Amino acid sequence: MKYYPASFPPLTEASQLPSLLKGGAKKTLWSFFFLNKSGEELDMAGEKEVSLFLDSGAFSAYTKGIEINLDDYIQFIKDNIEFLDVYANLDVIGDPEATLKNQKKMEKAGLNPLPCFHYGENYKYFKYYLENYDYVALGGIAVKRNRQGIVKFLDQCFDMVCDQPSRMPKVKIHGFGVTGLPMMMRYPWWSVDSTSWVLMGRFGNVYVPRRKNGKWIYDESTWNVCISNRSPGITMEGKHFDTFSNAEKQEILAYLEEKVYLIGLSSFKAVKAKSYELKENERWSGKEAIQDEVRTLTSSGLLKGERMVEIIEEAGLSNDYKQRDELNIIYFLDLEKNMPDWPWPFKLKRQRGFMAR
């Protein structure tokens, strides 16, 4: 199974592309909608060995009430074809017939886009794609919906994909926004993508696998550890690193040591915001306290006109989102290596709650 870490603009800033490369990623998924909106170009920072999956970004555009021009999308693909390993059809959310028409228009323009089928659409379109293409994408499953509804949809899709006596998939399937472990393990995906690696890192979290008999286990429940020293959930039991048991902390620290990452250390001080100049190892932490009464304490303990400064004593995961991004990429690449080799058979076994393969 291939894992494409999905990114969003700015791609060459805020560490996304550098973190991908430093974390060892050799492929990524980018959205035309965001690229087109930001005006960025696909120069890959000179790293042409990175395999790029281009999504149209139709769902993002749909949620914002913006329409993507098909001709613009076609031209963008042609202009950047040297960078593209895979590019998806411009799907029309809620209109599978229009999606199919776009597929044909792109093919008439000399392209070979990945066809897309979505949750809630008539399965006759999926049947058509299975009969005419060897690689198909499934979408509309990353948004918050009833979990059982998504499972039922995917069960039906993979029953059609794996309808041979051997139950082996007859075509390759990509899952947009699929990196939840139960969903990844349940179906024989050829490829999946998600932004979890970067979103969790920016929220202050890192993924840490469990360990059994001295080996890191990737096919079972994984810790999602909040490690930032500025997280609002710093006191939440079982969420922030500081609230874990000593035994759990030792396991987490062992993983970080093996991957050569430090937790890091920061100290904080309150200063007069208007007159203070940040030093090289300092940055602003939080907003300036604003109160009408001079010297009145705010809820954060700051006085009027004061702002908190974070002093980086030792750079690490707790105070550097770039390092969290890198470690999360490493986790997903290790997860990718530990997934079964494609193809594998799809067989349903029902159980209470979430149905397992």
C-alpha positions, 0 to 999 in steps of 0.5 A: 500500500502506498501512503501519500502525505497530503499537503496544503499551501504554502507548500515550500514554506512553513516546513511542509515540503522540507519536512516531507523530504527530511522525514524521508517521504518520496511522494506527496499529494497536492491540491490544484484548488489550493495551488491555483488559489495561492499562485504557487508553481510546481518546482518541487524545490528542485526535488524532481524525484518526489512522486506527486499525486495531484488532486483537483481539490473539488471538495474544498472548492465545493465547501467554499462555494467556488467552481474550478474551471476544467480548462484551467485544470487541464492546462495546469496538468499539461504545463506540469506533467513532468512532475505528476505521477498521478492526477485525479479527475475534476469531480463534481460533488453531488453530480456523478454524471457531470463527473463522468463527463469531465473524465471524458473531456480530460481524456479527449484532451489527451490526459489519463485522469484517475476516475473518482467515485463518491459516497452516496452516488449510484453504484452504476458509475462505480461499476462502469469505472471498474469495467473500464479502468485499472485504478479508481479513487473513492472520495467523500469518506474523509468528512465527518459522517456516520461511521457505520454508513462509511463502512457500509459504503466501502464494504459495498465498493470492495465487494464489487472490487473483489468479486472473484472467488479468490476475493482479490481486488481486480483493480487498484483503489485509492482512498482520499483522506483515509489514514484511520488504522481500522479503515486502512487495515480493513480494505486492500487499498492500493494507495491512500492519503491524508493531511493527518501528519501535518495537522496533528503536528500543528496541533502539537501532537505526534504519533507513537506506536505501541511496543510488544516484545521489543518491537514497534507494532503498527497494526494496533492502536497507536498513541496520539501524544500531545507534546507541545508546551503551548497546547490548551490540552496540556492538563488533559489526562492521557492526552498530553505527555506530562499526564501519561504514567511513568511506564508509558512515558518511558515507552514514548521516550524510547521511541523518540530516542530511537528516531533521534528526537528530543522533547525539548525545553522552554521557559516563559516570561512576561514582558511589556510587549511594546518595548520588548525586542525578541532575542534569537532564541525567543518568540512570542507566546500567546496574545498581549493582555488587554485590560482597561484597568492598569495593573489588573491581572488577566485570566492568564496572569498577565498585566495590562500591556504584557505579553508572554515570551517563550525562551527556547532552552533546547529545541525539540518536539515540544517547541518546534512544529517542524520536528513534529511534522518530520516525526509524524512523516516517519511514523506514517512511512513506517506504517506504510512499510508494515502494511500487507503487500498489495494485493490481499483478499477482502473478506467480511467478518461481522462483529459488534460495533466496527466490523472487522475484515 
